[in-house]
Amino acid sequence: MAVTNDELREEFSEFGLQILNEVGDLKDKLDQQHHVWKRAENVAKHFDVSLGTVKSWKRRGLITGYKHDKIVIYDVLVIERDLFQVEN
C-alpha cells in the first residue's frame, strides 16, 4: 500500500498537535505544583503589610506556616490564591 506525501503530512500534523497539547497539559500541571517559600518578614514585604498582619493571618488560620529546620516558611502562591483569590 502506497502512502502519499499529503497523507504523511496530515498524519504528522495530527501527531504534532497531540504533542503540543500534551506538553501544554504537562506545563499546566507543573505550574500548579510550583511554590514560592518565604519567611514571615518577606511575606509581609511581598504583600506590603506589617509583620503583625502576617502573624494575625496565621493566628486566625487564614494562612499556614510550614516548619523547615527551625524556620517557619509560607507559600506565597498559596496565600495569593486562598487569601486574595489571585489566579497563578
Distance bins in CASP14 RR format, pairs under 12 A and 6 or more apart:
PFRMAT RR
TARGET T0000
AUTHOR 0000-0000-0000
RMODE 2
METHOD distances of the structure
MODEL  1
1 7 0 0 0 0 0 1 0 0 0 0 0
2 8 0 0 0 0 0 1 0 0 0 0 0
3 9 0 0 0 0 0 1 0 0 0 0 0
3 10 0 0 0 0 0 1 0 0 0 0 0
3 11 0 0 0 0 1 0 0 0 0 0 0
3 12 0 0 0 0 0 1 0 0 0 0 0
4 10 0 0 0 0 1 0 0 0 0 0 0
4 11 0 0 0 0 0 1 0 0 0 0 0
5 11 0 0 0 0 0 1 0 0 0 0 0
5 12 0 0 0 0 0 1 0 0 0 0 0
6 12 0 0 0 0 0 1 0 0 0 0 0
6 13 0 0 0 0 0 1 0 0 0 0 0
7 13 0 0 0 0 0 1 0 0 0 0 0
7 14 0 0 0 0 0 1 0 0 0 0 0
8 14 0 0 0 0 0 1 0 0 0 0 0
8 15 0 0 0 0 0 1 0 0 0 0 0
9 15 0 0 0 0 0 1 0 0 0 0 0
9 16 0 0 0 0 0 1 0 0 0 0 0
10 16 0 0 0 0 0 1 0 0 0 0 0
10 17 0 0 0 0 0 1 0 0 0 0 0
11 17 0 0 0 0 0 1 0 0 0 0 0
11 18 0 0 0 0 0 1 0 0 0 0 0
12 18 0 0 0 0 0 1 0 0 0 0 0
12 19 0 0 0 0 0 1 0 0 0 0 0
13 19 0 0 0 0 0 1 0 0 0 0 0
13 20 0 0 0 0 0 1 0 0 0 0 0
14 20 0 0 0 0 0 1 0 0 0 0 0
14 21 0 0 0 0 0 1 0 0 0 0 0
15 21 0 0 0 0 0 1 0 0 0 0 0
15 22 0 0 0 0 0 1 0 0 0 0 0
16 22 0 0 0 0 1 0 0 0 0 0 0
16 23 0 0 0 0 1 0 0 0 0 0 0
17 23 0 0 0 0 0 1 0 0 0 0 0
17 24 0 0 0 0 0 1 0 0 0 0 0
18 24 0 0 0 0 0 1 0 0 0 0 0
18 25 0 0 0 0 0 1 0 0 0 0 0
19 25 0 0 0 0 0 1 0 0 0 0 0
19 26 0 0 0 0 0 1 0 0 0 0 0
20 26 0 0 0 0 0 1 0 0 0 0 0
20 27 0 0 0 0 0 1 0 0 0 0 0
21 27 0 0 0 0 0 1 0 0 0 0 0
21 28 0 0 0 0 0 1 0 0 0 0 0
22 28 0 0 0 0 0 1 0 0 0 0 0
22 29 0 0 0 0 0 1 0 0 0 0 0
23 29 0 0 0 0 0 1 0 0 0 0 0
23 30 0 0 0 0 0 1 0 0 0 0 0
24 30 0 0 0 0 1 0 0 0 0 0 0
24 31 0 0 0 0 1 0 0 0 0 0 0
25 31 0 0 0 0 0 1 0 0 0 0 0
25 32 0 0 0 0 0 1 0 0 0 0 0
26 32 0 0 0 0 0 1 0 0 0 0 0
26 33 0 0 0 0 0 1 0 0 0 0 0
27 33 0 0 0 0 0 1 0 0 0 0 0
27 34 0 0 0 0 0 1 0 0 0 0 0
28 34 0 0 0 0 0 1 0 0 0 0 0
28 88 0 0 0 0 0 1 0 0 0 0 0
30 88 0 0 0 0 0 1 0 0 0 0 0
31 77 0 0 0 0 1 0 0 0 0 0 0
31 87 0 0 0 0 0 1 0 0 0 0 0
31 88 1 0 0 1 0 0 0 0 0 0 0
32 77 0 0 0 0 1 0 0 0 0 0 0
32 78 0 0 0 0 0 1 0 0 0 0 0
32 81 0 0 0 0 0 1 0 0 0 0 0
32 87 0 0 0 0 0 1 0 0 0 0 0
32 88 1 0 0 1 0 0 0 0 0 0 0
33 75 0 0 0 0 0 1 0 0 0 0 0
33 77 0 0 0 0 0 1 0 0 0 0 0
33 78 0 0 0 0 0 1 0 0 0 0 0
33 88 0 0 0 0 0 1 0 0 0 0 0
34 75 0 0 0 0 1 0 0 0 0 0 0
34 76 0 0 0 0 0 1 0 0 0 0 0
34 77 1 0 0 1 0 0 0 0 0 0 0
34 78 0 0 0 0 0 1 0 0 0 0 0
34 80 0 0 0 0 0 1 0 0 0 0 0
34 81 0 0 0 0 0 1 0 0 0 0 0
34 88 1 0 0 1 0 0 0 0 0 0 0
35 66 0 0 0 0 1 0 0 0 0 0 0
35 68 0 0 0 0 0 1 0 0 0 0 0
35 73 0 0 0 0 1 0 0 0 0 0 0
35 74 0 0 0 0 1 0 0 0 0 0 0
35 75 1 0 1 0 0 0 0 0 0 0 0
35 76 0 0 0 0 1 0 0 0 0 0 0
35 77 1 0 0 1 0 0 0 0 0 0 0
35 78 1 0 0 1 0 0 0 0 0 0 0
35 79 0 0 0 0 0 1 0 0 0 0 0
35 80 0 0 0 0 0 1 0 0 0 0 0
35 81 0 0 0 0 0 1 0 0 0 0 0
35 88 0 0 0 0 0 1 0 0 0 0 0
36 42 0 0 0 0 1 0 0 0 0 0 0
36 43 0 0 0 0 1 0 0 0 0 0 0
36 46 0 0 0 0 1 0 0 0 0 0 0
36 73 0 0 0 0 1 0 0 0 0 0 0
36 74 0 0 0 0 1 0 0 0 0 0 0
36 75 1 0 0 1 0 0 0 0 0 0 0
36 76 1 0 1 0 0 0 0 0 0 0 0
36 77 1 0 1 0 0 0 0 0 0 0 0
36 78 0 0 0 0 1 0 0 0 0 0 0
36 79 0 0 0 0 1 0 0 0 0 0 0
36 80 0 0 0 0 1 0 0 0 0 0 0
36 81 0 0 0 0 0 1 0 0 0 0 0
36 88 0 0 0 0 1 0 0 0 0 0 0
37 43 0 0 0 0 1 0 0 0 0 0 0
37 46 0 0 0 0 0 1 0 0 0 0 0
37 65 0 0 0 0 1 0 0 0 0 0 0
37 66 1 0 0 1 0 0 0 0 0 0 0
37 67 0 0 0 0 0 1 0 0 0 0 0
37 68 1 0 0 1 0 0 0 0 0 0 0
37 71 0 0 0 0 1 0 0 0 0 0 0
37 72 0 0 0 0 0 1 0 0 0 0 0
37 73 1 0 1 0 0 0 0 0 0 0 0
37 74 1 0 0 1 0 0 0 0 0 0 0
37 75 1 0 0 1 0 0 0 0 0 0 0
37 76 1 0 0 1 0 0 0 0 0 0 0
37 77 0 0 0 0 1 0 0 0 0 0 0
37 78 0 0 0 0 1 0 0 0 0 0 0
37 79 0 0 0 0 0 1 0 0 0 0 0
38 44 0 0 0 0 1 0 0 0 0 0 0
38 45 0 0 0 0 1 0 0 0 0 0 0
38 46 1 0 0 1 0 0 0 0 0 0 0
38 47 0 0 0 0 0 1 0 0 0 0 0
38 54 0 0 0 0 1 0 0 0 0 0 0
38 63 0 0 0 0 0 1 0 0 0 0 0
38 65 0 0 0 0 0 1 0 0 0 0 0
38 66 0 0 0 0 0 1 0 0 0 0 0
38 68 0 0 0 0 0 1 0 0 0 0 0
38 71 0 0 0 0 0 1 0 0 0 0 0
38 72 0 0 0 0 0 1 0 0 0 0 0
38 73 1 0 0 1 0 0 0 0 0 0 0
38 74 1 0 1 0 0 0 0 0 0 0 0
38 75 0 0 0 0 1 0 0 0 0 0 0
38 76 1 0 1 0 0 0 0 0 0 0 0
38 77 0 0 0 0 0 1 0 0 0 0 0
38 78 0 0 0 0 0 1 0 0 0 0 0
38 79 0 0 0 0 1 0 0 0 0 0 0
38 80 0 0 0 0 0 1 0 0 0 0 0
39 45 0 0 0 0 1 0 0 0 0 0 0
39 46 0 0 0 0 0 1 0 0 0 0 0
39 51 0 0 0 0 0 1 0 0 0 0 0
39 54 0 0 0 0 1 0 0 0 0 0 0
39 65 0 0 0 0 0 1 0 0 0 0 0
39 66 0 0 0 0 0 1 0 0 0 0 0
39 67 0 0 0 0 0 1 0 0 0 0 0
39 68 0 0 0 0 1 0 0 0 0 0 0
39 69 0 0 0 0 0 1 0 0 0 0 0
39 70 0 0 0 0 0 1 0 0 0 0 0
39 71 1 0 0 1 0 0 0 0 0 0 0
39 72 1 0 0 1 0 0 0 0 0 0 0
39 73 1 0 1 0 0 0 0 0 0 0 0
39 74 1 0 0 1 0 0 0 0 0 0 0
39 75 0 0 0 0 0 1 0 0 0 0 0
39 76 0 0 0 0 0 1 0 0 0 0 0
40 46 0 0 0 0 0 1 0 0 0 0 0
40 47 0 0 0 0 0 1 0 0 0 0 0
40 49 0 0 0 0 0 1 0 0 0 0 0
40 50 0 0 0 0 0 1 0 0 0 0 0
40 51 1 0 0 1 0 0 0 0 0 0 0
40 52 0 0 0 0 1 0 0 0 0 0 0
40 53 0 0 0 0 1 0 0 0 0 0 0
40 54 1 0 1 0 0 0 0 0 0 0 0
40 55 1 0 0 1 0 0 0 0 0 0 0
40 56 0 0 0 0 0 1 0 0 0 0 0
40 57 0 0 0 0 1 0 0 0 0 0 0
40 58 1 0 0 1 0 0 0 0 0 0 0
40 59 0 0 0 0 0 1 0 0 0 0 0
40 63 0 0 0 0 1 0 0 0 0 0 0
40 65 0 0 0 0 1 0 0 0 0 0 0
40 66 0 0 0 0 0 1 0 0 0 0 0
40 71 0 0 0 0 1 0 0 0 0 0 0
40 72 1 0 0 1 0 0 0 0 0 0 0
40 73 0 0 0 0 1 0 0 0 0 0 0
40 74 1 0 0 1 0 0 0 0 0 0 0
40 76 0 0 0 0 0 1 0 0 0 0 0
40 79 0 0 0 0 0 1 0 0 0 0 0
41 47 0 0 0 0 0 1 0 0 0 0 0
41 49 0 0 0 0 0 1 0 0 0 0 0
41 50 0 0 0 0 0 1 0 0 0 0 0
41 51 1 0 0 1 0 0 0 0 0 0 0
41 52 0 0 0 0 0 1 0 0 0 0 0
41 53 0 0 0 0 0 1 0 0 0 0 0
41 54 0 0 0 0 1 0 0 0 0 0 0
41 55 0 0 0 0 0 1 0 0 0 0 0
41 71 0 0 0 0 0 1 0 0 0 0 0
41 72 0 0 0 0 0 1 0 0 0 0 0
41 73 0 0 0 0 0 1 0 0 0 0 0
41 74 0 0 0 0 0 1 0 0 0 0 0
42 48 0 0 0 0 0 1 0 0 0 0 0
42 49 0 0 0 0 0 1 0 0 0 0 0
42 51 0 0 0 0 0 1 0 0 0 0 0
42 54 0 0 0 0 1 0 0 0 0 0 0
42 71 0 0 0 0 0 1 0 0 0 0 0
42 72 0 0 0 0 0 1 0 0 0 0 0
42 73 0 0 0 0 1 0 0 0 0 0 0
42 74 0 0 0 0 1 0 0 0 0 0 0
42 76 0 0 0 0 1 0 0 0 0 0 0
42 79 0 0 0 0 0 1 0 0 0 0 0
43 49 0 0 0 0 1 0 0 0 0 0 0
43 50 0 0 0 0 0 1 0 0 0 0 0
43 51 0 0 0 0 1 0 0 0 0 0 0
43 52 0 0 0 0 0 1 0 0 0 0 0
43 53 0 0 0 0 1 0 0 0 0 0 0
43 54 1 0 1 0 0 0 0 0 0 0 0
43 55 0 0 0 0 0 1 0 0 0 0 0
43 57 0 0 0 0 1 0 0 0 0 0 0
43 58 0 0 0 0 1 0 0 0 0 0 0
43 62 0 0 0 0 0 1 0 0 0 0 0
43 63 1 0 0 1 0 0 0 0 0 0 0
43 64 0 0 0 0 0 1 0 0 0 0 0
43 65 0 0 0 0 1 0 0 0 0 0 0
43 72 0 0 0 0 0 1 0 0 0 0 0
43 73 0 0 0 0 1 0 0 0 0 0 0
43 74 1 0 1 0 0 0 0 0 0 0 0
43 75 0 0 0 0 1 0 0 0 0 0 0
43 76 1 0 0 1 0 0 0 0 0 0 0
43 77 0 0 0 0 0 1 0 0 0 0 0
43 78 0 0 0 0 0 1 0 0 0 0 0
43 79 1 0 0 1 0 0 0 0 0 0 0
43 80 0 0 0 0 0 1 0 0 0 0 0
43 83 0 0 0 0 0 1 0 0 0 0 0
44 50 1 0 0 1 0 0 0 0 0 0 0
44 51 1 0 1 0 0 0 0 0 0 0 0
44 52 1 0 0 1 0 0 0 0 0 0 0
44 53 1 0 0 1 0 0 0 0 0 0 0
44 54 1 0 1 0 0 0 0 0 0 0 0
44 55 0 0 0 0 1 0 0 0 0 0 0
44 56 0 0 0 0 0 1 0 0 0 0 0
44 57 0 0 0 0 1 0 0 0 0 0 0
44 58 0 0 0 0 0 1 0 0 0 0 0
44 63 0 0 0 0 0 1 0 0 0 0 0
44 74 0 0 0 0 0 1 0 0 0 0 0
44 76 0 0 0 0 0 1 0 0 0 0 0
44 79 0 0 0 0 0 1 0 0 0 0 0
45 51 0 0 0 0 1 0 0 0 0 0 0
45 53 0 0 0 0 0 1 0 0 0 0 0
45 54 0 0 0 0 1 0 0 0 0 0 0
45 76 0 0 0 0 0 1 0 0 0 0 0
46 53 0 0 0 0 0 1 0 0 0 0 0
46 54 0 0 0 0 1 0 0 0 0 0 0
46 74 0 0 0 0 1 0 0 0 0 0 0
46 75 0 0 0 0 0 1 0 0 0 0 0
46 76 1 0 1 0 0 0 0 0 0 0 0
46 77 0 0 0 0 0 1 0 0 0 0 0
46 79 0 0 0 0 1 0 0 0 0 0 0
46 80 0 0 0 0 1 0 0 0 0 0 0
46 83 0 0 0 0 0 1 0 0 0 0 0
46 84 0 0 0 0 0 1 0 0 0 0 0
46 86 0 0 0 0 0 1 0 0 0 0 0
47 53 0 0 0 0 1 0 0 0 0 0 0
47 54 1 0 0 1 0 0 0 0 0 0 0
47 57 0 0 0 0 1 0 0 0 0 0 0
47 62 0 0 0 0 0 1 0 0 0 0 0
47 63 0 0 0 0 0 1 0 0 0 0 0
47 74 0 0 0 0 0 1 0 0 0 0 0
47 76 0 0 0 0 1 0 0 0 0 0 0
47 79 1 0 0 1 0 0 0 0 0 0 0
47 80 0 0 0 0 1 0 0 0 0 0 0
47 83 0 0 0 0 1 0 0 0 0 0 0
47 84 0 0 0 0 1 0 0 0 0 0 0
47 86 0 0 0 0 0 1 0 0 0 0 0
48 54 0 0 0 0 0 1 0 0 0 0 0
48 84 0 0 0 0 0 1 0 0 0 0 0
49 55 0 0 0 0 0 1 0 0 0 0 0
49 56 0 0 0 0 1 0 0 0 0 0 0
49 57 0 0 0 0 1 0 0 0 0 0 0
49 62 0 0 0 0 0 1 0 0 0 0 0
49 63 0 0 0 0 0 1 0 0 0 0 0
49 79 0 0 0 0 0 1 0 0 0 0 0
49 83 0 0 0 0 0 1 0 0 0 0 0
49 84 0 0 0 0 0 1 0 0 0 0 0
50 56 0 0 0 0 1 0 0 0 0 0 0
50 57 0 0 0 0 0 1 0 0 0 0 0
51 57 0 0 0 0 0 1 0 0 0 0 0
51 58 0 0 0 0 0 1 0 0 0 0 0
51 74 0 0 0 0 0 1 0 0 0 0 0
52 58 0 0 0 0 1 0 0 0 0 0 0
52 59 0 0 0 0 1 0 0 0 0 0 0
52 60 0 0 0 0 0 1 0 0 0 0 0
53 59 0 0 0 0 0 1 0 0 0 0 0
53 60 0 0 0 0 0 1 0 0 0 0 0
53 62 0 0 0 0 0 1 0 0 0 0 0
53 63 0 0 0 0 0 1 0 0 0 0 0
53 79 0 0 0 0 0 1 0 0 0 0 0
53 83 0 0 0 0 0 1 0 0 0 0 0
54 60 0 0 0 0 0 1 0 0 0 0 0
54 61 0 0 0 0 0 1 0 0 0 0 0
54 62 0 0 0 0 1 0 0 0 0 0 0
54 63 1 0 0 1 0 0 0 0 0 0 0
54 64 0 0 0 0 0 1 0 0 0 0 0
54 65 0 0 0 0 1 0 0 0 0 0 0
54 72 0 0 0 0 0 1 0 0 0 0 0
54 73 0 0 0 0 0 1 0 0 0 0 0
54 74 1 0 0 1 0 0 0 0 0 0 0
54 76 0 0 0 0 0 1 0 0 0 0 0
54 79 0 0 0 0 1 0 0 0 0 0 0
54 83 0 0 0 0 0 1 0 0 0 0 0
55 61 0 0 0 0 0 1 0 0 0 0 0
55 62 0 0 0 0 0 1 0 0 0 0 0
55 63 0 0 0 0 1 0 0 0 0 0 0
55 65 0 0 0 0 0 1 0 0 0 0 0
55 72 0 0 0 0 0 1 0 0 0 0 0
55 74 0 0 0 0 0 1 0 0 0 0 0
56 62 0 0 0 0 1 0 0 0 0 0 0
56 63 0 0 0 0 1 0 0 0 0 0 0
56 83 0 0 0 0 0 1 0 0 0 0 0
57 63 1 0 1 0 0 0 0 0 0 0 0
57 64 0 0 0 0 1 0 0 0 0 0 0
57 65 0 0 0 0 1 0 0 0 0 0 0
57 74 0 0 0 0 1 0 0 0 0 0 0
57 78 0 0 0 0 0 1 0 0 0 0 0
57 79 1 0 0 1 0 0 0 0 0 0 0
57 82 0 0 0 0 0 1 0 0 0 0 0
57 83 1 0 0 1 0 0 0 0 0 0 0
57 84 0 0 0 0 0 1 0 0 0 0 0
58 64 1 0 0 1 0 0 0 0 0 0 0
58 65 1 0 0 1 0 0 0 0 0 0 0
58 66 0 0 0 0 0 1 0 0 0 0 0
58 72 0 0 0 0 1 0 0 0 0 0 0
58 73 0 0 0 0 0 1 0 0 0 0 0
58 74 0 0 0 0 1 0 0 0 0 0 0
58 79 0 0 0 0 0 1 0 0 0 0 0
58 83 0 0 0 0 0 1 0 0 0 0 0
59 65 0 0 0 0 0 1 0 0 0 0 0
60 83 0 0 0 0 0 1 0 0 0 0 0
61 74 0 0 0 0 0 1 0 0 0 0 0
61 79 0 0 0 0 0 1 0 0 0 0 0
61 82 0 0 0 0 0 1 0 0 0 0 0
61 83 0 0 0 0 0 1 0 0 0 0 0
62 74 0 0 0 0 0 1 0 0 0 0 0
62 78 0 0 0 0 0 1 0 0 0 0 0
62 79 0 0 0 0 1 0 0 0 0 0 0
62 82 1 0 0 1 0 0 0 0 0 0 0
62 83 1 0 1 0 0 0 0 0 0 0 0
62 84 0 0 0 0 0 1 0 0 0 0 0
63 72 0 0 0 0 0 1 0 0 0 0 0
63 73 0 0 0 0 0 1 0 0 0 0 0
63 74 1 0 1 0 0 0 0 0 0 0 0
63 75 0 0 0 0 1 0 0 0 0 0 0
63 76 0 0 0 0 1 0 0 0 0 0 0
63 77 0 0 0 0 0 1 0 0 0 0 0
63 78 1 0 0 1 0 0 0 0 0 0 0
63 79 1 0 1 0 0 0 0 0 0 0 0
63 80 0 0 0 0 0 1 0 0 0 0 0
63 81 0 0 0 0 0 1 0 0 0 0 0
63 82 1 0 0 1 0 0 0 0 0 0 0
63 83 1 0 0 1 0 0 0 0 0 0 0
63 84 0 0 0 0 0 1 0 0 0 0 0
64 72 0 0 0 0 1 0 0 0 0 0 0
64 73 0 0 0 0 0 1 0 0 0 0 0
64 74 1 0 0 1 0 0 0 0 0 0 0
64 75 0 0 0 0 1 0 0 0 0 0 0
64 78 1 0 0 1 0 0 0 0 0 0 0
64 79 0 0 0 0 1 0 0 0 0 0 0
64 82 0 0 0 0 1 0 0 0 0 0 0
64 83 0 0 0 0 0 1 0 0 0 0 0
65 71 0 0 0 0 0 1 0 0 0 0 0
65 72 1 0 1 0 0 0 0 0 0 0 0
65 73 1 0 0 1 0 0 0 0 0 0 0
65 74 1 0 1 0 0 0 0 0 0 0 0
65 75 0 0 0 0 1 0 0 0 0 0 0
65 76 0 0 0 0 0 1 0 0 0 0 0
65 78 0 0 0 0 1 0 0 0 0 0 0
65 79 0 0 0 0 1 0 0 0 0 0 0
66 72 1 0 0 1 0 0 0 0 0 0 0
66 73 1 0 1 0 0 0 0 0 0 0 0
66 74 1 0 0 1 0 0 0 0 0 0 0
66 75 1 0 0 1 0 0 0 0 0 0 0
66 78 0 0 0 0 0 1 0 0 0 0 0
67 73 1 0 0 1 0 0 0 0 0 0 0
67 74 0 0 0 0 0 1 0 0 0 0 0
68 74 0 0 0 0 0 1 0 0 0 0 0
68 75 0 0 0 0 0 1 0 0 0 0 0
73 79 0 0 0 0 0 1 0 0 0 0 0
74 80 0 0 0 0 0 1 0 0 0 0 0
74 82 0 0 0 0 0 1 0 0 0 0 0
74 83 0 0 0 0 0 1 0 0 0 0 0
75 81 0 0 0 0 1 0 0 0 0 0 0
75 82 0 0 0 0 1 0 0 0 0 0 0
75 83 0 0 0 0 0 1 0 0 0 0 0
75 88 0 0 0 0 0 1 0 0 0 0 0
76 82 0 0 0 0 0 1 0 0 0 0 0
76 83 0 0 0 0 0 1 0 0 0 0 0
76 84 0 0 0 0 0 1 0 0 0 0 0
76 86 0 0 0 0 0 1 0 0 0 0 0
76 88 0 0 0 0 1 0 0 0 0 0 0
77 83 0 0 0 0 0 1 0 0 0 0 0
77 84 0 0 0 0 0 1 0 0 0 0 0
77 86 0 0 0 0 1 0 0 0 0 0 0
77 87 0 0 0 0 0 1 0 0 0 0 0
77 88 1 0 1 0 0 0 0 0 0 0 0
78 84 0 0 0 0 0 1 0 0 0 0 0
78 85 0 0 0 0 0 1 0 0 0 0 0
78 86 0 0 0 0 0 1 0 0 0 0 0
78 88 0 0 0 0 1 0 0 0 0 0 0
79 85 0 0 0 0 0 1 0 0 0 0 0
79 86 0 0 0 0 1 0 0 0 0 0 0
79 88 0 0 0 0 0 1 0 0 0 0 0
80 86 1 0 1 0 0 0 0 0 0 0 0
80 87 0 0 0 0 1 0 0 0 0 0 0
80 88 1 0 0 1 0 0 0 0 0 0 0
81 87 1 0 0 1 0 0 0 0 0 0 0
81 88 1 0 0 1 0 0 0 0 0 0 0
82 88 0 0 0 0 0 1 0 0 0 0 0
END
